[in-house]
């Protein structure tokens, strides 16, 4: 009996150790969060942030900072089956894209590739629309 209990405990510890790498899955997207209204359900907001790949400590810290009125830069991980970051507004947090300080912060080859792609499209989307289309298609890919 003892050997089977010992083996079970060892298996359990191996399973815990193997699951210790909790890197979030999905497409990482950098966003700015700020409180858009009073945060009346902080626990629900913490859970929602954890669904986007933040660990418990970071999610709590983010909610505390939001409640104190700070603007917070975070990296959320988006998945095709997950919610949109804009769903955080139901908990009092507004998500927006960070604004680059200068246009030179975006590599020229990336902007060139985006512009070439968008100009090849029949609907000729704006650069922002093109980026949104690219992100959505990337999220939908298996």
Residue, then its C-alpha position, 0 to 999 in steps of 0.5 A: x500500500x505504501x509504495x502505491x501511495x508514495x508513487x501517487x504522491x511522486x506522480x502528483x509532484x511531477x505533474x505539478x512541476x511539469x505544469x510550472x511553466x504557465x506562459x500565456x498562450x495567444x497573440x501578445x498585444x500591448x495596451x493601455x488600461x485606465x479606469x473609465x468608471x469606478x471599479x465596483x467588481x475588482x475580483x471580476x476584473x482580476x479574473x478577466x485580466x487573468x484570462x488574458x494571461x496575467x498572473x494573479x499578482x500582476x492582475x491584482x497590482x493592475x487593478x489596484x493601480x487602476x483604482x488609484x487612477x493610473x494609466x497602465x501599460x500591459x501586455x494581454x494575450x488574445x486568443x480566437x476563442x477569448x474575449x476582446x480587451x474592450x470587454x474589460x469596460x464592463x468592469x470599469x477598465x478602458x483598453x486602448x492602443x498605446x500611441x507611439x512617441x514618434x513615427x520612427x519607433x515603428x520599423x520602416x520595413x514593417x510600415x512598408x510591408x503593411x502599406x504594400x499589403x493594404x495598397x494591394x487590397x481592393x478596398x484600400x484600408x487605412x493603415x490602422x484598418x489594415x493593422x486590425x485586419x492583419x491582427x484579426x486574421x492572425x488570431x483566426x489562424x489555427 
